[in-house]
């Protein structure tokens, strides 16, 4: 196998990605100020509701995926030892 480093192995790149993600989140939240909302429920009218809802939905999906992985996981030797 090669010993080449992946671009995400550099701490500088990880910091840049975190800053970019934070900037996108701030822009999305700021965009809510420019959009006229027509909420169907009272909770939808709260500032930042859609951002928080999306955030918690992603956390729920990750948790569900990890739980499903525990249920469906097979041992490393499921298809044999590999000594063929």
PyMOL commands that set and color helices and strands:
alter all, ss='L'
color gray80, all
select helices_A, chain A and resi 7-9+11-34+42-45+49-72
alter helices_A, ss='H'
color red, helices_A
deselect
rebuild
show_as cartoon
